[in-house]
Amino acid sequence: MADIHVINSIRLNNQGLCVLDEDHEWVELHKQQGDLDGACAVYSLVMAMLCKGLLTDDDTRVYNRPDRRSDKGKFLYHFFNERGMVRDGYSYVTLAKEINESSFGITATRKCPKTNKKKIELISEYLYNDTPVIISVVFREGAHAILAVGVESDDNKKITKLLCLDPACRSPKYAQWNCFVDVSKQTKSDYPFYCVNENSKDKVDLDDMLVID
């Protein structure tokens, strides 16, 4: 029988998937590309920060101009206005560097274990400690950033799926995720796993990850 663990900061209710924001208001968590003006890594970053109670719902509204007199306003202006559209993808090395150099006072930790086994173990360790993880999945045509919010495991405690929020898809209405990476089997391939959402099923590999504190 499968066992599912989802980070405890999020709730599914009649409004959809919600999280307590910085103002302690229950707000919608998922951000779909089009809600914000930005690359998938920026969307995943915003969702991770909402999970950690670092932003208000108003902060995520792109047409509300950030107040650049504050450290948070400068941070939001940089990612929404100056770095919103990154056509060639957003390197997690660069993203972590820009977050850590900001005056907002949050820390981004980039991790890239050498094997997929160690990557899955590390992602699940963070999730069991109720910390969302921005992960990168790579496929033949490029890469994509999604936010891991939970795991599924089997009777032997082996992790079988990474349960994620994908900014390229519609917000979930019936579950706490709208995408999953099936890691139950690893084929001998450059792309050993399947990443599944309502639109597609793609063969992918796991790349680096980013954790926000």
Secondary structure, DSSP 8 states (H G I E B T S, - for coil): --EEEE-TTEEEETTEEEEE-TTS-EEE----BTTBSS-HHHHHHHHHHHHTT-S-TGGG-TTS---TTSHHHHHHHIIIIISS--TT---HHHHHHHHHHSSS---EEEE--SSHHHHHHHHHHHHHTT--EEEEEEETTEEEEEEEEEEEE-TT--EEEEEEE-TTS---SSSS-SEEEE-S---SSSS-EEEEESS-EEEEEEEEEEEE-
